[in-house]
C-alpha cells in the first residue's frame, strides 16, 4: 500500500455499496488505499472541468461542462 498522505483536508461523501465495493476492488488491485483511488478520480475530474485533459487517441483537449 502507498500509505503516503498527499493531503491534509478530510472530505466525506455517502456512496452506495456497489460504488464502495468497486473502489475497494480497484484499490486492492493497484495496491493502494481507497483514498488514493478517490483522489485520482477527483484530480481527473477537475482536469476535465478545466480542459486540461487530452484524448489518449487524438491528443485533443477534452472538457466537460458543469
PyMOL commands that set and color helices and strands:
alter all, ss='L'
color gray80, all
select helices_A, chain A and resi 17-30+34-50
alter helices_A, ss='H'
color red, helices_A
select strands_A, chain A and resi 53-54+61-62
alter strands_A, ss='S'
color yellow, strands_A
deselect
rebuild
show_as cartoon
